[in-house]
Amino acid sequence: MLDLALLPGDYAICRLPAASPLPAGFIEAAMGLPDVISVTWTPDEVSILCPADLAPDGASVEAPWRCLRVAGPVQLALTGILASIVSPLADARVNIFAFSTFDTDYVVVPAVRLSEALAALTAAGHRVTT
């Protein structure tokens, strides 16, 4: 059983072309906010998960999503953390976007499927704080 926290507010999943710089002022706008932001560069794209109101102009944007954080820190040697979250969501046919940090894991679900996601996670034995 895991403890999960539903973070407040809507999130956006954004895609910029490969090698794109972060938009001017993006870091400054995010500084001091209590929200989580994830930026991933690959040879094919730049992906940004951020509060919906910070979605960069010119990006492909999917919104609104809601973000769940696993209570951490979670030790890197542990196995099955994401699987224990993703499996019940997959069984409930709730699509997800997952990412991890050094300390913990996050799972983002479509806002329109939030009640189904919370029900599936609770039925799987997880505790969700909203």
N, C-alpha and C positions, 0 to 999 in steps of 0.2 A: 504494500500500500504506500502510495506517495501523497505528499501534501503539495497541492498546486494552488497558485494564486491567479485569479483572473485580474489582469491589469486593466485599469480604467481606460476608456476612450477607444476610438477606432484607429486601426492601423492600415497602412497601404504597403503593398508589395510592388516595387518599382524596378524597371529595367531600363538601363541606358546602354548605348552602343559600347562595344569594347574600347578600352583605353580612355573612356570619358573621364574628365576630372569631375570631382564633386562640384555641384553648382555653387557659384559664388554666394557666400553667406550661409551655406548650409550648416557648417559646423558651429558658427556663431549663433545661429537661430536655435540649435539644439542644446547648446551649453546651458547648464543649470536646470534643464527640464528633468522631471522625474521619470520620463519615458525611456524605454529601451530603443536603441537604434542599432541596426546591423548593416554593415557595408561589406560586400564580397566582390573582389575583382577576380575575373578569370580571363583567359585569352579570348573568350567569346562574348563577354558581357560584363557589366557592372550591375549588381543587384543591390537594392537598398530596401530594407524594411524599416519603416519609420511611422510616427504618428501621421494620420491621414492629412492633416493640415500642413505638413512639411513636405509632401510629395513634390519632387522637383518638376518644374515646367519642362515640357519636351520629353518626359519619360513615358514609357508604356506603364500604365498604372492599373493595378487591380485593387479595389477597395469596395466596401469596408471589411476588414478582418478584425478578429479579437485575439488577444495574446494571453496565453497561459504560461506561467513561470513555475518550474519545479523548485520547491523550497530547497535551498542549497546552503552551503556548498556541497556538491556531489563529487565524491572522489572519482578521479579518472579511471581507476582500476575496476570500478563497478561495471557490471554488464547488465543489459536488459532494461535499462531505465527507459529509453525511448520506446523500445518494443512494448513495454507494459502500458504505454500511453497510446501508441499508434495502433496497436492491434484492436482494442475496443472501438476506436474511432473508425477504423477500416470496416469492422463488422457492422457498424452503424451507417456506413457509407458516407462518412464525413471526410471531405478532403482536407489535407493539412499542408502546412509549410513549417518545417522544423529547422531549428538552428541551435547551436551550442556555443557556450563560452567556456572559459577555463573552469568557472565555478558551478555552472548549472546548464540546464536545457530549457528550451522554449518551444512551444507548439502554438501555431497560429491557425485559427479556424475561420471560415467565412462567418460573418456576423449573422447572416440569415440562418445558419445552422447551429448557432451557439447553444440553444436549449437542448438540441439533440446531442451535441458534444458533451455538455455537462451531465446529462442523464446517462450517457454511455460510460463516462469516466467514473461517475458515482456508482453505477451498477458493477463496475469492475473493481470496486473497493477503494478507489482513490478519494481523498478528501479535497474538496475544492472550496476555497475561500473566495467569495465574490464581493 
